[in-house]
Amino acid sequence: MDSVIQILRRRGLLEAVTNPALEEISAQRQLTVYAGFDPSSDSLQAGNYVTIMALRHFQRCGHRVIALVGGATGLIGDPSGKTSERKFLTEEEVAANAEGIRENLSRFLDFNHPTAPARLVDNSSWMKDYPLIAFLRDVGKHFRMGSLLSKESVKLRLESEAGMSFAEFTYPLLQAYDFLRLYDEAGCVLQIGGSDQWGNITAGIDLIRRLRNVEVYGLTIPLVCDSSGRKFGKSEGNAVYLDQNKTSCYEFYQFFYRTADADVGRYLRIFTMLPEEEIAALETALKERPESREAARRLAEETTRDVHGEEGLRAAVRTSAALFGETMAGLKAGDLLKVFADAPSAELPLSEVVGRTVVDVAAGAGLCASRSEARRLAQAGGLYLNNRKVESIETVIAGSDLIDGRLLVLRSGRKNHRLIKVR
């Protein structure tokens, strides 16, 4: 059986390890490994999904995994990869964000595994009552200024106009102590994280070597970018969240479905648990039948099911079908409001919708500039009510046409939608 390191390498989830011996060690015995998640928001993003997948591979290979929520470190903010200091969050904000992240993580890790159950911890449980003087004596004395100043994240910030505050400068000490604490309490010998975490990870390794005289390890995951070099997880400047209240199931599905052909195979390896032979078959289909979008559809289905469950996937597929001209049967008003959040809309009283012709409503809602234009559109077969072609200019809207009793969707041509909100 392949070691977890071999699997991560093959799936594009391995950038560097602090000791090459980790590959053999991980194949010989059960390890305890942890990754930290920063509660800067009340939901993890698609970029965090990469680290979650790495933890899942460790657990599937029989290793114990710990997901750490930074309830304490989130009050400072990790400066790694940042060009300026982040705005400080209040304790209440961090606590609320940490709760959201705990919910996210609970969907992906197996906390009832018979031999390797996952654990979820919050570093505020050990940092909140740690006196400053004691921390400086216990932890701070083992760090040297030269080593801290040589870290890439520190050098870049010190050379910038923004500089770096003392609070940010001490961040590696806090994360290093997390590693030490988990080593003492849970026998954790491996920390994993994104490529920008190398300095923080090695700080913990050095601290444990000094205080416990043992070697522990670090592993970094490459920063995932698309084929154009854009950082994964950014869609037109907006983050893609794992919480459907921030990014709907439909939007999440479409984000992955829109993956460029050049990225699909790589993303299937990173973001799904599909076997290699199945991914290879999808890549072959992509080359032979690129117009079918089979590989991208499978990527969207697997990731959406994983993050939002079967019901979330069904809702995303129904909504996608409705938006692109198929039936709207089974859709709820909430689904439509999310789908058409950025589309033109109009609000009309019930008396101006039910019992009126579609032509009248199309003009009243602004889909068409006038009733005569709406009539010509309907006569040409280009006017649609809830994705059904309007067959006659005399077609009257009934109460049963309203979705959840309050919404209608009018469309001209293939893409010009107008959402009608009925008062």
C-alpha distance (Angstrom), angle and dihedral (degrees) to the residues before:
residue distance angle dihedral
M1 . . .
D2 3.80 . .
S3 3.80 117.8 .
V4 3.79 117.8 -115.0
I5 3.82 89.4 -109.8
Q6 3.80 90.8 57.1
I7 3.81 90.1 49.0
L8 3.80 92.8 49.4
R9 3.79 91.1 48.5
R10 3.79 92.3 50.1
R11 3.83 92.2 46.7
G12 3.81 93.9 50.8
L13 3.81 93.2 -109.8
L14 3.81 99.9 116.9
E15 3.78 127.4 81.0
A16 3.81 106.5 153.8
V17 3.80 143.7 -14.7
T18 3.77 127.3 -155.0
N19 3.80 91.8 -131.8
P20 3.84 126.1 23.5
A21 3.82 88.3 -145.8
L22 3.82 88.2 74.0
E23 3.81 90.1 84.1
E24 3.80 93.0 60.1
I25 3.81 93.7 38.7
S26 3.81 92.7 52.7
A27 3.81 89.9 51.6
Q28 3.81 93.1 51.7
R29 3.79 104.5 46.4
Q30 3.77 144.8 14.1
L31 3.80 112.8 -90.0
T32 3.77 131.9 -163.6
V33 3.80 111.0 -133.0
Y34 3.77 132.6 -179.3
A35 3.79 139.9 -166.4
G36 3.78 126.8 -169.3
F37 3.80 127.5 -135.5
D38 3.79 121.8 -157.5
P39 3.84 114.8 -135.0
S40 3.79 95.2 -143.9
S41 3.82 87.6 130.1
D42 3.79 134.5 24.9
S43 3.82 89.7 -113.9
L44 3.76 135.4 44.7
Q45 3.78 117.9 -119.8
A46 3.78 133.5 -131.1
G47 3.80 88.8 -96.6
N48 3.83 90.0 61.4
Y49 3.80 87.2 53.8
V50 3.82 87.6 75.3
T51 3.81 92.3 61.7
I52 3.81 91.1 43.4
M53 3.81 90.0 55.3
A54 3.81 90.5 51.7
L55 3.83 90.3 52.5
R56 3.81 89.9 50.0
H57 3.79 91.8 53.7
F58 3.81 89.2 52.7
Q59 3.79 91.0 50.6
R60 3.81 92.9 46.4
C61 3.80 88.3 54.0
G62 3.81 90.7 55.2
H63 3.80 101.3 -97.5
R64 3.79 125.2 132.9
V65 3.80 114.4 -112.9
I66 3.79 131.6 -159.9
A67 3.80 124.0 -165.6
L68 3.78 110.3 -157.3
V69 3.80 120.6 -157.9
G70 3.79 111.1 -155.1
G71 3.77 99.8 -133.4
A72 3.83 89.2 152.2
T73 3.80 102.4 32.1
G74 3.80 89.0 46.7
L75 3.81 87.7 68.9
I76 3.81 88.3 65.0
G77 3.81 103.3 32.3
D78 3.78 126.6 -135.0
P79 3.83 109.8 -95.9
S80 3.82 92.6 -159.5
G81 3.78 110.3 124.6
K82 3.83 92.3 -0.6
T83 3.81 123.1 123.2
S84 3.80 94.0 -158.5
E85 3.77 139.6 18.2
R86 3.76 115.0 -80.7
K87 3.76 120.8 -123.6
F88 3.78 109.7 -94.6
L89 3.79 115.3 -110.8
T90 3.79 121.9 -142.6
E91 3.78 121.0 -111.3
E92 3.80 89.1 -108.4
E93 3.82 92.1 52.2
V94 3.79 92.9 48.7
A95 3.80 91.7 47.4
A96 3.82 91.3 51.1
N97 3.81 91.4 47.0
A98 3.80 91.5 48.3
E99 3.80 89.7 54.1
G100 3.81 91.0 53.1
I101 3.79 91.6 49.4
R102 3.80 91.9 49.5
E103 3.80 87.8 55.7
N104 3.81 91.1 50.1
L105 3.79 93.9 49.8
S106 3.79 93.5 47.0
R107 3.82 89.0 68.2
F108 3.79 95.7 60.5
L109 3.80 110.4 36.4
D110 3.80 125.8 67.5
F111 3.78 108.2 -122.8
N112 3.81 91.8 175.7
H113 3.79 98.4 51.9
P114 3.83 108.8 145.2
T115 3.82 96.4 -132.4
A116 3.80 106.0 12.4
P117 3.82 111.0 30.9
A118 3.79 115.2 -178.5
R119 3.79 121.7 -119.8
L120 3.77 130.7 -148.2
V121 3.81 117.9 -154.8
D122 3.80 137.0 173.1
N123 3.80 117.7 -146.5
S124 3.79 91.1 -145.9
S125 3.81 86.1 76.8
W126 3.81 90.2 71.5
M127 3.80 102.6 23.8
K128 3.82 102.5 49.1
D129 3.82 94.6 73.7
Y130 3.82 98.7 33.0
P131 3.87 106.9 117.5
L132 3.80 114.3 -128.4
I133 3.81 95.8 -127.1
A134 3.80 91.4 49.4
F135 3.82 91.1 48.8
L136 3.80 92.3 50.6
R137 3.81 91.3 49.2
D138 3.80 95.9 42.5
V139 3.79 99.7 39.1
G140 3.79 112.2 6.1
K141 3.81 95.1 59.2
H142 3.81 90.4 64.4
F143 3.80 94.8 60.5
R144 3.79 123.5 83.6
M145 3.78 122.5 -148.8
G146 3.79 93.1 -133.1
S147 3.80 91.6 57.9
L148 3.79 93.4 47.0
L149 3.80 93.3 46.3
S150 3.80 91.7 50.3
K151 3.80 93.5 60.1
E152 3.80 111.4 112.7
S153 3.80 94.8 -129.6
V154 3.81 90.5 53.8
K155 3.81 95.5 45.2
L156 3.80 93.1 50.9
R157 3.78 92.9 50.5
L158 3.80 95.0 44.8
E159 3.80 89.0 53.6
S160 3.81 92.0 51.2
E161 3.78 128.5 83.1
A162 3.80 90.5 -114.3
G163 3.80 93.5 58.9
M164 3.80 120.2 -172.9
S165 3.78 130.8 -78.9
F166 3.78 122.2 -131.7
A167 3.83 88.8 -114.5
E168 3.80 91.3 59.6
F169 3.79 91.8 41.4
T170 3.80 90.9 60.4
Y171 3.82 93.8 49.7
P172 3.84 94.2 100.2
L173 3.82 89.0 58.6
L174 3.80 90.9 57.1
Q175 3.80 94.0 48.6
A176 3.81 91.1 44.2
Y177 3.80 89.6 54.7
D178 3.82 89.5 51.8
F179 3.81 89.1 58.3
L180 3.82 91.4 47.5
R181 3.79 91.9 48.7
L182 3.82 92.5 50.0
Y183 3.79 90.6 46.5
D184 3.82 90.8 53.7
E185 3.80 96.8 42.2
A186 3.80 103.2 33.6
G187 3.79 106.8 16.4
C188 3.81 90.1 -112.8
V189 3.81 109.8 175.7
L190 3.80 102.4 167.7
Q191 3.79 133.8 56.8
I192 3.80 121.1 -170.2
G193 3.78 130.1 -168.8
G194 3.76 146.5 136.2
S195 3.78 121.1 -55.1
D196 3.81 90.2 -97.9
Q197 3.81 89.1 62.7
W198 3.82 96.5 66.9
G199 3.81 93.9 103.3
N200 3.81 93.9 47.8
I201 3.81 92.0 46.2
T202 3.81 94.5 50.1
A203 3.81 89.5 47.8
G204 3.81 88.6 61.3
I205 3.80 92.4 45.6
D206 3.81 90.3 52.8
L207 3.82 92.6 47.9
I208 3.82 93.3 51.0
R209 3.81 91.2 47.4
R210 3.81 91.0 52.0
L211 3.80 96.8 45.0
R212 3.83 102.9 31.9
N213 3.80 101.5 23.2
V214 3.81 92.7 -132.6
E215 3.78 133.5 115.8
V216 3.78 119.8 -116.4
Y217 3.77 127.2 175.1
G218 3.77 145.8 -126.0
L219 3.80 133.7 -153.5
T220 3.77 128.2 -171.8
I221 3.79 129.9 -155.8
P222 3.80 120.0 -143.0
L223 3.76 120.9 -107.3
V224 3.80 104.3 -103.7
C225 3.79 115.2 -131.1
D226 3.77 131.1 169.7
S227 3.79 123.0 -114.7
S228 3.80 90.7 -87.4
G229 3.80 91.8 56.0
R230 3.80 96.3 -107.0
K231 3.79 115.9 143.2
F232 3.79 111.7 -102.5
G233 3.78 116.6 -109.3
K234 3.78 96.7 37.2
S235 3.79 116.9 110.3
E236 3.79 113.5 -179.0
G237 3.79 88.9 -31.4
N238 3.82 94.6 -50.0
A239 3.78 123.9 112.9
V240 3.80 119.3 -123.6
Y241 3.81 107.9 -131.0
L242 3.80 131.8 -158.7
D243 3.81 90.9 -136.9
Q244 3.80 110.8 87.5
N245 3.80 90.4 -147.8
K246 3.82 87.9 66.0
T247 3.82 99.5 32.6
S248 3.81 114.0 20.4
C249 3.81 121.4 -130.9
Y250 3.80 87.6 -110.6
E251 3.80 93.6 52.0
F252 3.81 90.8 46.6
Y253 3.81 91.4 50.2
Q254 3.79 92.2 47.7
F255 3.81 92.3 48.4
F256 3.80 90.4 61.5
Y257 3.81 94.7 35.6
R258 3.80 89.5 57.7
T259 3.82 91.2 57.2
A260 3.80 110.7 134.5
D261 3.81 116.3 -109.0
A262 3.81 89.5 -116.5
D263 3.85 90.4 61.0
V264 3.81 103.6 38.0
G265 3.81 98.7 89.3
R266 3.80 92.8 47.2
Y267 3.81 92.4 46.8
L268 3.81 91.6 49.1
R269 3.81 88.5 57.4
I270 3.79 94.3 45.5
F271 3.80 102.6 39.9
T272 3.81 104.3 32.2
M273 3.78 138.0 51.7
L274 3.80 93.1 -135.7
P275 3.82 113.1 140.1
E276 3.78 117.2 -102.6
E277 3.80 93.5 -113.9
E278 3.81 91.0 55.5
I279 3.79 91.7 49.5
A280 3.81 89.8 49.1
A281 3.82 89.8 53.0
L282 3.81 90.4 51.4
E283 3.80 90.3 50.1
T284 3.80 89.4 52.3
A285 3.81 90.2 50.3
L286 3.80 89.0 50.1
K287 3.80 91.2 56.1
E288 3.79 94.1 45.0
R289 3.83 99.5 38.5
P290 3.82 108.3 18.9
E291 3.80 91.9 159.9
S292 3.83 91.3 64.0
R293 3.82 92.5 66.3
E294 3.81 86.5 -151.3
A295 3.81 95.6 149.2
A296 3.81 93.9 46.8
R297 3.81 90.9 47.5
R298 3.80 90.9 51.6
L299 3.82 90.7 48.6
A300 3.82 90.7 51.4
E301 3.81 92.3 46.4
E302 3.81 95.3 48.4
T303 3.79 95.7 46.4
T304 3.80 95.3 42.9
R305 3.81 92.1 48.2
D306 3.80 89.9 48.1
V307 3.80 94.7 50.0
H308 3.82 102.2 32.4
G309 3.81 104.7 21.0
E310 3.79 129.7 -125.9
E311 3.79 93.7 -56.7
G312 3.79 91.3 51.6
L313 3.79 90.3 50.5
R314 3.81 91.9 49.0
A315 3.80 90.5 50.5
A316 3.82 91.3 49.1
V317 3.80 92.6 49.5
R318 3.82 92.6 46.5
T319 3.76 91.5 48.7
S320 3.80 92.7 46.9
A321 3.80 90.2 50.9
A322 3.80 91.4 49.2
L323 3.77 93.5 49.3
F324 3.77 92.7 50.3
G325 3.77 97.4 49.3
E326 3.80 107.4 -81.0
T327 3.79 128.9 116.6
M328 3.78 121.4 -54.3
A329 3.80 92.0 -153.5
G330 3.79 111.5 135.5
L331 3.79 95.5 18.7
K332 3.77 119.8 130.4
A333 3.79 127.6 -143.3
G334 3.80 90.2 -111.5
D335 3.80 90.9 58.0
L336 3.79 92.5 50.9
L337 3.78 93.9 47.0
K338 3.81 89.9 56.1
V339 3.80 94.1 44.4
F340 3.77 93.9 49.0
A341 3.80 96.3 35.7
D342 3.81 91.0 120.4
A343 3.81 97.0 33.3
P344 3.82 122.8 99.2
S345 3.79 112.5 -88.6
A346 3.77 139.6 -177.6
E347 3.78 133.3 -158.2
L348 3.79 117.0 -141.8
P349 3.81 133.8 171.8
L350 3.79 117.3 -108.2
S351 3.79 91.0 -111.0
E352 3.81 90.5 61.9
V353 3.80 93.5 51.4
V354 3.81 115.1 33.7
G355 3.79 111.7 64.0
R356 3.79 92.3 16.7
T357 3.79 125.7 106.7
V358 3.79 119.8 -100.8
V359 3.81 86.7 -119.9
D360 3.82 90.5 58.5
V361 3.81 92.8 48.0
A362 3.82 94.1 45.3
A363 3.79 88.8 56.0
G364 3.81 94.4 41.1
A365 3.80 92.2 50.4
G366 3.78 93.2 49.1
L367 3.81 97.2 -114.5
C368 3.80 86.4 122.1
A369 3.80 126.3 29.0
S370 3.82 93.0 -128.9
R371 3.81 143.8 -1.0
S372 3.81 90.2 -101.7
E373 3.79 90.6 55.1
A374 3.82 90.0 48.2
R375 3.83 90.3 50.3
R376 3.80 91.8 51.3
L377 3.80 90.4 48.1
A378 3.83 92.0 51.1
Q379 3.81 92.8 45.7
A380 3.82 89.1 52.4
G381 3.81 90.8 52.7
G382 3.79 94.4 -113.7
L383 3.82 101.6 114.7
Y384 3.82 119.6 91.7
L385 3.79 133.6 -172.5
N386 3.81 113.4 -158.5
N387 3.83 86.7 -19.5
R388 3.82 92.4 -54.2
K389 3.80 115.2 120.2
V390 3.80 112.5 -114.5
E391 3.79 103.5 -122.7
S392 3.80 98.5 -170.0
I393 3.76 137.9 27.5
E394 3.81 86.2 -130.9
T395 3.84 93.9 60.7
V396 3.81 108.9 132.2
I397 3.82 124.2 -151.9
A398 3.81 113.6 -120.3
G399 3.78 128.9 -159.3
S400 3.81 88.7 -109.8
D401 3.81 89.0 63.5
L402 3.80 91.1 66.6
I403 3.81 113.9 98.6
D404 3.80 107.6 -129.6
G405 3.80 85.4 -11.9
R406 3.78 93.7 -73.4
L407 3.81 115.0 62.6
L408 3.80 140.1 63.3
V409 3.78 130.6 177.5
L410 3.77 119.8 -147.6
R411 3.79 121.3 -172.1
S412 3.77 136.0 -173.0
G413 3.79 116.0 -161.2
R414 3.81 117.0 -23.3
K415 3.79 104.5 -47.9
N416 3.79 112.0 16.7
H417 3.83 103.8 103.2
R418 3.79 130.2 176.2
L419 3.80 120.3 -168.8
I420 3.80 113.8 -148.5
K421 3.79 116.0 -154.1
V422 3.81 109.2 -161.4
R423 3.79 118.2 -147.5
